[in-house]
């Protein structure tokens, strides 16, 4: 993204964003509410166009490419998709539709190997036990896993995850972080960008971080250079102490002495 801004009325959701993700890098995007995290990810998913700026994704320039051809090359999992997914469909059908980057089965034809792949992906993300259940009957944690499996259905070159740990309890979060950590550490996995509010949700294997606040970049680069006391305190406007151990991160409030 080069000089990317998104303006709504007099407000800027993003303001002059310059951001480059290289092949096979694993990024986390962090920042407070209203920072522009989801907006940046939605643009990367080709589901929003910027007001100004240039966006190049997988060698293609937005505005100069058929989005229907580019979108299946991008895996996207977000709670924003929930309003488009038919709640009566089974979990495996929700995953299968990801092959064509659509939501809801209609007139598309799926082959047996498509269903087999969907079942395999559900098993990889610990969701095979509810493959035949209606999506509406699943818990929030179960839906998160189904949406990630769906995002991988087309064997994408880029995977975008918008707050995959949001709304999960401690056990659900830790199970998902462990799965994401194995995914991020696999050299055969696609490039990954993950949005989160909480450092505790960052899986091991993340290589880079982008900090946003008020639509602007606070810092971007290798994760250990970005997630520092100074950068995080500037980003959130309060004094923070950042620590890491065994690939996991934590932020605590630094009280005045």
N, C-alpha and C positions, 0 to 999 in steps of 0.2 A: 504494500500500500504506500503510495507516494502522495503526500499533501492531501490526505483524505479528510474531509469534513462532512458532517451530517448536521444540517440546520433544520429546526422545526420552529417556525415563527422567529422569535429573536433569540432562541436558545440553541446552543451548539451541543449535540450529543457527542460528537467527536470534533476535534479542532486541530487540523493540521497533522494528522497521524502519519508518521513514516515508520514502517515496520516490515522487516524482511524475514521470512522463515525459509531456511534451507532444507534440502531434502534430508529426511530421516531425523530431523531435530524434533525434540519433544518440549513443547512450550507450555507454561502455565501463565494465564492472564489474571492478575490480582488487582483489586481496588475496591473502594467503598461503593455503597449504593449510588447509582447515577454517574459512575465513573466513565461509562461507555463500553464496558466489557462485552455485554451481550450484543450491543450494536456492532462492534468490530467483528464479532464472531458471525453474526447474521449476514454481514457483508461478505465475509469469507465463504459463507455457505451459499452465496449467490441469491439470497432471498431478500436482499435490500441493496439499492444502489446509493452511492454517496451523492451528496449535493455537489461537491467538487472533488477533484483528485483522480488519480489513476489506480486501478486495481488489476493486478496481473495474478492469475491463479493457474497453476499447472501449465504454464506456458501460453495461456490465453488471456486476452484483455477483455474485461467486462465492458459491454457495450459494443463489442466487435465479434462476438461469438454467440452461437446458438446455445442458450442457457440449458435447454433440454438435453443437449449432448454433453455439456460440461458437468451438470449437476450429479449424474450417476458416478462420476469419478471422485466425488466428495461425500464422505460419510458424515452425517449430521445428527446428533442426538440432543434434543432440547425439550423441556417441558412445554415450550411454545407449540410443539407438534401435537400435543394432546387434543387440542380443539379440532384437529383435522382427522384424527384417527377414529374410525368407527368403533365404539366401545363394545359392540356385540361380536366383533371379529375375534377369532382365537389368537393366542400369542404367536403361533407359528405363521398364521396368515399376515399378521402385522409385520413380522420379519420378512416374509417372502416379498411383500410389496416394495421393500427397500431395493430390490434388484433393478427397479425402474424409477426409483426416487419418487414414487407416488405414495399417497396414503389412501387406503381403502381398495379392496379388490373390485374391479369393474369388468372390463372386457379383455384385460390382458390374459395371455396364455402363459402358464407356468409349467415347466417340465418337472418330471420326477426328481431330476437332479437338483432343481431349485429348492424343492421341499426338503430334500436330503441335506442340502447345504444349510438351510434355515435350522433344521433340527441339530446339526452339528454345532452351529454358532450358539444356539441356546444352551447346549450341553457345555460348551467352553466357558460360558458366562454363568454357569450354575443355575440355569433356568429350564432345564429339560423336564423337570417335574410338573410344570404347569403349561407345557406347550399347547395343550388342547383346551385350556380354560379360556373363557371370554376375557378380553383385556380389561373390561370393567370390573372383574372380580379380583384383580391383582392388587396387592399392596403397592405403596409408593416405591419401595425398594425393588419389588419384582418388576414393576413397570420400567424402572431405570435400566435393569439388565436387558429386558426385551428391546428397549430403544437402542441400546448400544449394539446388541446383536443385529438389529435392523440396519443400523448405520454401517455395519461391516458387510452386509449382504452383497453389495455390488463389487466387493474386493477393491475398496477405494484406495487412491493414492494419498489422500489426506483425510484424517479423521478429526472432527470438531465436536467437542463435548461441552455443553453448557451446563455448568453446575451439576455434575452427575451425582454428587453426594448430598445435595440439598434435600432436607426433609427426612433423612435417614436417621435411625437411632444409632447408638454407638456400635452395636454388633454389625448392623447393616453397613455402616460407613466403613468399618475396618475390613469387612469381607470384600467390599467393592474396591477399596484402596489396594488391597493385596492383589486382586485380579488386574487392576489397572497397572500396578507395579510390574507384574509379569509381562503384561502387554508392552509397556514402555521399554522394558529391558530387552525385548526380542528384536534383534537387528532386522528381521524380516517384516516387522510391523510397519505400517505406513507412518508418514509424518503425523504428529499429534499436536493439537492445540486444545487445552483444557481451561475452562473458566471456573474460578472458585472465589468465594468470599473468605475462606478459612484456610490458613496454611496447613492445618492438620489434615486437610483433604488432599494435599499434594502427594501423589504416589512416588515411591522411589523410581529412579530412572529418568525423571524430568531433567532436561539439560539447560533450558533457558527460561527466563521469566520476563514478562512485560508488566510494568506497574502503570496503572492509569488513575487519574483523578481529574474530575471536571472535564473529561473528554480529552485530556492532554497526557502526554507521556512523561512520567516521572523518571523512569529508568527502564532500560531494556538491554538484555545481554545474557551472558552465562549466569545461571541461577545463583551461584554463590557470590557473584559480584553485585547482584540486584537486590536480593533479599537480605539487606543489611539493616542495622538499627536506624541509620540515618535516612536511607531511602524509604523505609516503611513508615517511619515517624513523619516524614514529609508527606507521604501519600495519604495517611489517615489523620494527620493533624493532631496527634497525641504522641507522647513519648513511649516508644515501644522497645522491648528487648527481644531480639530474634535469636533463636537457637535451633540447632539441627543435630540429629544423631541417627545413624543407620539409615540415612536417606529420607528421614521424616523431619518436618519443620514444625515450629511452634512460636507463637507470638504472645508476649505477656506485657502488661502495662507496667511502666517504670515509674514508681512513685518517687516524688521529690524527697530528698533527704533533709 
